[in-house]
Amino acid sequence: MSTLLLNRQLDGGDLRSPLVSPALNEYNYSNPKKITMDEMLEKYCGDFGLWQLRHLVLASLAWFLQGVHVMVMLFADREPAWRCLTSHAGYTPCSTAGSMCGLEPSSWEWLGGKGSSTRSEFGLVCGDKFKVGLVQSIFFAGCMIGGGVFGHLSDSKLGRKGTLATVCILDAIFGILTAFSSNYSTYALFRFLTGLSVGGTGLSAFVLATEPVGQSWRGVAGMSTFYFFSIGIIALSAIAYFIQPWRALYIASSIPSVIFVVFILPFLHESPRWCLVRGKVDEAMKIMQKIAVSNGKSNIPDDVILALDSEVNESVPYSQSDTNKDAVNGSILDVLRSPITRIWFFLAVTINFLCSVVYYGLNLNAVNLGTNLYLNVALNAVSEIPGYFLTALVLDRFGRKSLAIGTMWFSGIFCLGGSLLTSTNGAWKVVRMVCGLLGIFGIAGTFNLLFVYSMELFPTVVRNAALGCVNQAVHLGAILAPIVVLLGGTVPFAVFAACGIAGGFLVTYLPETLNKPLYDTMDGLQEAEAKPGFVA
């Protein structure tokens, strides 16, 4: 210690100053070099290593929950089988070959009892059959509102992890309360509330899972999250097969959300990008250090520090206040004020809406596979997985833009083919079924890809707000898809073909985001836009 004091005196140092400068804190920020998040990931932490893999899998489990909560209504609202009752005179006053509408209530009964589904318990048949579709639209309306609300909260004080925790807790609460609905109105209310929270579940999980990934792996990592959505639907089909009463099914389908909150969320970290734009540089650096250590990299050098992309090229010297700066705030209004992001925003909203109409419409309009409901739903989910895989496989080779155009047109062409097949007999029925399945295959890849593409278009400070609005467009498409299906005949295929082809055409006006950085602020994006090499 005396040697240290002597050296400081010989060097002209002030003996009254502390031996360790408070400005250094945990990291030596005496004269650091400012670098962006993508640069730090590439040079010091690794674009995609063990830490990102574990984080991706854990965060993406929320997509499993979303698949369960979205599709549970297919089983809870199903129409159970019914049978005629034999009268005391020994004859049957009805026939199951027809409809129960117009029959005496005492002449038939539901197999499995009234509690087997909402249709049987609340009498959603005959003249009230429309209420089944209505409550499903109400659910998606909740999703549409929740996507915007929780998208904004995720960008602001709650953060990615805080928002994910909130919506998962609400998923569990509203899902369980749904099971105790005493009438149709209460049931519709709880489905709406469940939709509010579900609307923010997948969105928050997607952004949380992909933001710590470097740009060379971001596309593949982002598209990998959707496998969990399909797996959730497959698991739900099995659960619903063994637990068929609708009240018990809603409770059983809510248990995974409880498990996620209790056993998974504690092991997730907040997004370092969100910490950075909120001014929490120290916290962001701690997370980046953990990423580097877990990925087997050396410690991050003391002479580098994270900075927003708009600050990297500034000549302003670094100061201690930079480790705890004021948060950079943004809203959807900032997206609309900028001419370039305004165009991208409206294009992304419209394209996602058209994709959603095709995706949900084809699933609802799928040709009967000759199996029961449980196997049918599971097979539909299985058929989407190859679309996810092949799209992810070529994503970084062909880019986001070309692949989005190709997959939407692929689906649109086969839907067009299905609309031209007016005959449903013999071999033509099989051909039409193949057209529908190939349409689902193509649009599943697009649906997956558009999440990655839309995420990369907008800066961190407004990313979840923008994606929340995009997510609202997706749910609006989901609301309208059943109406299109009700038109019947070849009309649904024709509408889906028009949506797919038009959506692919609109994608041509978006920029390519392959190997482009994720911008932190609107200023950073605008500075990049002003450079000669920027292509919009």
N, C-alpha and C positions, 0 to 999 in steps of 0.2 A: 504493500500500500504506500510506504514512504517513497519508494522508487517512482511509482505512478505520480505522486504529488510533485516530486522533484522534476520529473519530465514535463509535467504540465506547466511548472513555473518557468523552466528554461525555454519552453515554447511560447511563452507569453500568455499562457492561459490564466483565466481568472479562478483563483482558489476558492472563491465564494460560490462558484457555479457547481451544480451537482455533478457527481462522477458519471452518472448515466443521464443523458439528456432526456427529459420527458417527451421531447418531440420524436424520439426513436420508438417509444412504445415497445410493442413486441417485435416489430420488424425494424431494420435499420434503414430509415427513409431519409438519410442525410442529404443525398443528392441523387434521387432515383430517376430511372428512365421510365417514362410513361408508355405503356403498351396496351393494346386493346385486349379484350377477352379472347378473341379468336387467336391472336398472336401468342398469348400466354399458353393457351391449350396446345397449340402446335409446337411451340419451342420447349416448354418446360413441364407440362402436365400430361400430354398425350391426348390426341383427338378422341380416341375411344379405347379405354382400357378396362381393367377389372372394376374400378369405381363406377364408371359410367354404365357398365353392363348391369351391375347390381342395382344401381339407382334406376335404370331404365325398366328392369323387370318389376321392381317393387312399385314404382309409380304407375306402371301400365296395368297393374292388377286392378286399378280403379276402372279400367275399360271393361274388365270382366263384370264388375258391378253394374256398369251402364247397360251392357247387353242383357243382364238379368232383369233389371228394372224396366227396360223398354219393352221386352218381349213377353214378360209374365202375363200381360193382358191377353195374349193369344190363347193361353190356356185357361185363365180365370174367366174369360168372357166367351168361352166356346159354347156351342149348342150341344148339350148332352143327348144321348140316345133316349128314346121314350118308347113306351109300349102301351098297348090297349089293355084295358081291364075286362075280364070276363064277367058278364052280368049274372045275376042269380038265375035267370031263365036258361042259361047255358050257351048263349050266343055272344059274340063280340060286336058291340055297337060301333066299332071304328076300324080303320085299317092303317097300318104304319106305312103303307105305300103312298099315302097322301100326306096332308098336313094336319097338325092338331088344331089349326085355326077353324073355328066354327063348330068344333066338337064340344060336347058337354064336359065341363071340368072333371066330373066324376067318372068319365069314360076312359081316361088315360092317366098315366103317371110318368114321372121322370125316372130313368134308371139311375140308381145311386142317390136318389132323394133330391129334394130341392136345394140342398147345400152343396151340390156338386159344382155349380158354377153360378156366376152372377145372373145369367140369363134365366136359369130355373128359379133362383131365389127371388129376384126382383120382377119376374114376369116379362122379360125383354124379348117377347116373341110377337109374331103377327103384327098388329098395328104399332107396337112399341119396339119393333126390331131395330128401327133407326137409332135408338138410344145407345146401342152397342157401338156403332160407328161414331156417335156424338161424343161419348166419353173418351174414346181413343183420340179424337181430334182435340178435346179439352186437355188431355195429357200433353199432346205435342204443343198446344198453345202455351202451356206452362213451361215447357222446355224452351220455347222461343223467347219468352220473357226472361226466364232464368239465365239463359245464355248471355244476354246483354247485361243483366244486373251483376252476375258473378264474374263476368269478364272484366267489368270495370273495377270491381272490388279486388280482383287478383292483381291488377296493375297498380292499385293504390295501397292503402295501409295493410290490408290483410295478407297480401303476398300470394305466391303460388301455393305454398304448402298450407298456409292458414285458410285459404279459400277451399282447397281440397278437403281439409279436415272438416270444415263447416258443412260442405255439401254432403259428404259421406255420413256425417252424424244425422243430418236432416233426412237423407235417403232412408236410413234405418228407422227413424222415428215415424215418418209419414208412411213408410211401407207397412210397419206394424199396425199403425192406427187404421190403415185402410181395411185391415182384416176385421175390424170391429164396426164397420159401417152398418148402420141400422136400416138404411133405405138407399134408394138410387141417388138422391141428391147429395147425401153425405159421402157416398162412394165417389161420385164425380168430383166433389170438393177435394177429397184426399188424393185423388189421382192428379188433380191440377197442382196441388202443393208438392206432390212427389215429382211432377214434371218440372217445377221451378228448380228444385235441387239437382235433379238429373241433368238438366240443361247445362249446368256448370261443372259436372263431374268429369266427363271425358275431356272437355276443353282444358281444365286446370291440370289434369293428369298429363295430357299431351305436352303442354308447354313446359311443365316441371320436368318431364322426362327428357326432353330434347334440348333445352337451353344449355345444359353443361356439356353437350357433345360438340366436338370440333366440326368445322364445315365440311371436311372430307367424308365424314361418316353421318352427318346430320340427316340426310335423306333416307338412308337405309334404316337408321335408328328410328326415325319418325314413323316410317311405314310399318315397322315391326310392332308398334303398339297395338295395331288393329287386329292382330292375331288373337289378342286377349278378348276382344269384343265377340268374335266368332266362337271362341272357346266357352265364353260365358253363356251364349245361346245354346250350345251343345249340352253343357252341364245343366242348364235350366230344363231342357227337354227331358233329361233323365230324372231330375227332381220332380217335375210335374207328372211324369208317368207314375211314380211311386206315391206321390202326395197329390191326389186329385181334388179333394175339396178346396174350393177357392180361398176360404179364410185361412186354412192351414198352409196353403201354398204361398200366400202373401207373407205370412210370418217366416216360413222357411226361406223364401227368397230375400228376406231382409237380414237374415243372420250373417251372410257373407260381408255385409257392410259393417256390422258390429265387429267382426273378426278383423277386418281391414283397419278400422280405427284403433283398435286395442293393440294389435300385434304387428302391424305393418307401418303405420304412420310414424311411430317413434324412431324408426330407422331411416327415415327420409330426411334429406337436408333441403333447406330453402335454396332456390335458384340463385347462384352467384351473380347472374346478370341482373336479377331484380334487386339484389342487395346493392349492386353498383349504381344503378340508376336512382335508387332511393338514398344515395349518399353514404351508405354503410360500407365503406371501402375496407375497413379492418375486417369486418365479418366476411366480405367477399374473398379477401386474401386468405383468411383461415380456411375457407372451404377449398380454395384452389390449392393450398398447401396439402390438405388431406387428399385431394385428387392425385397430386403428384406422388405422394408417398405410397398411396394404395396402388398406383400404376407402376411402381418400381422405378420412378424417376428420382433424380437428385432433388434436394431441397431447392425451392425457388430462390434465385440469387437475391441478396439484400438490396441490390441496386436497381431493381425493377418493381414497378407497382402498377396495378390496374388503373385504367382511366377510361372515361367515355371516349368514343371515337371522335367526338367533336373537340376533345381536349388534347388529343395526342400530339397534334402538330402545333399547339399553342406554345409560344415562347415564354409564358408566364412561369417563373420558378416555383418549384414545389414547396408547400408549407404544411405544417402539422394539421391545419384546418382541412386539408384535402382528404384526411382519413375519415372525417365525419362531416361531410358537406350537407348542404340542404338538398332535399330530394328533388329530382327532376320529374315534374309532374306532366302528365299528358292525358288527353281525353279524345273521344271520337271527333270532337270539334277540331282538334289539331289535324287529324287526318283529312277532314273535309276542307280545311283552309288551304292546304297545300295542293296546287293544281295537279301534280303528278300522282300523289297518293289518293287524291279524290277520284281520279279516273280508275286507278287500280282497285280502289275500294268498291266502287259500283260494279266493276267487271267481276270481281271476286264474289260479291253477293249474288249477282245474277247467275253466274256459272254454277255456284254451289246450289242455288235454288233449282236449276234445271237438272243437275245431277241427282239431287234428292228425289225429285219427282220420278225419275227413271228408276233409281235404286229401290225406293220403297214401293213404287208402283209395280215393278217386275216381281218383287217378292210377294206382293199381295195377289198379283195376276198370274202367278206361276201355274202351269198346267198340273193337274192332279197327277201325282206320281204313283197312284194306286196303293198308297200306304196310309197308315193312320196319321193323325195330326202330329203326334210326338216325333215320329220318324221323319215326316215331311219337313218339319221345321229344322230338325237336326241336319238333314241332307242339304237344305238350302244354305245353312251356315257353313257346312263342309265345302260346298261348291264355291264359296267366296275365297277360301284360303289359297287355292292356286292363283287366283287373280292378284291377291296381295303379294304372293311370293314372286311371281314372274315380273310384276311391276317393279318391285324392290330390286330384283336381279339386274335389270337394265336401266334403272333410274339414273345412275351416274354415268352411263354410257351415252344415252340419248338426251338426257336433260329433262327438266320438269315440263317445259313447254311442249316439246314434240310428243312426249309420252302422254300428256293430258289430251292433246288433240287426237292422237291415235286411238287411245282407249275409248274416248267418247264417240268417235266416229265408228269404231269397231262395234260398239254396243248399238249405236243408232242404225247401222246398216242391217244388223240381224233383226232389230225390232221392225225395220221397214219390211224385211222379208216376211216376218210373222204377220204383218198387217195385210200382205198381199195374198196370204193363204186363207181363203174363205172357207175351204172345206176342212172339217175336223174329223173326217172318217178315215179309217185305215192308216196307210203309210203317211198321209199328209198330216195326221194328228201327231205322229212321231216327229215329223220334220218341224212342225210348229213348236213342239215342246223343246226341240234342240235349239231353235232360234231363241226361245225364251231363256234357256239355260246359258247360252253363249252371250246373250245380252247381259245377264246377271254377272257372268264372269268378267266381261269387259268393264261394266260400270262399277263393280266392286273395286277394281284396281284404280279407277278414276276417283272414287269416293275417298279412298285411302290417300292417294297422291295429292288431292286438293288440300288436305289438312297441312301437309308439309309445304306445299307451294304457297298457300295463303299465309302461313306462319313466316315464311322467309321474305314476304313482300313488305312487312311493316316493322318499324323499329321496336325495341324492347319496351320503351316507355308507353307505347300505345298498342302493343301486340295483342294482349288479351282483350282489350276493348274492341279492337277491330275484328279479332277472331270471334268474339262474342256476337257481334252483328252478323258475321258470316254464318255462325252457328244458328242464329235466328232464322236466316234464310233457309238453311237446311231443314229446320223444323217446320217452316211454312210449307216447304215442298212436301214434307211428310203429312201435313194436314190435308193438302189438296190431292195427294195421290189416291186415297180411297175413293174420292169423288170421281176421278178419272176411271178407275176400275169399274165403278158402278155403271158406266156408259155401256159396257159390254161389247160383244162381237169383236170386230177388228179395230174399233176406235181406240182402245187403250194402246195397242201396239203402235198405231199411227202417231198418237200423241207422244209416246216415249221416243219414237224415231225422230220426230221433229225436235224434241228437247235435246236429245243426244247430239244431233248434227248441228243444231244452233249453238249449243254450248261449246262444241269443239271449235266452231268458227270464232266465237268470242275470245277463246283462249289465245288466238293469234295476236291479239292486241296487248297481251301481258308480256313483261320482260322475262328473259331467262334468268333464273336465280342460281343455277348450278355453279358451285365454287365461288359464290359471292358471299361476303361477310354478312353476319347478322348485325345490322346497325343498332346502336343503343338509343340514339336520340333522333328527333326530326332534323336537328341541325346537321348531325353527321350524315344523314341520308341526302340532305340538300347540298352539302358540300361535295359529296360523291357525285351527285347529279350534275354539278357545275363543271366537273372535270371533262376534258375532251373525249375520253374513252368510254364515258358512261352511255349505256344503251338502255333506253326505256321501252 
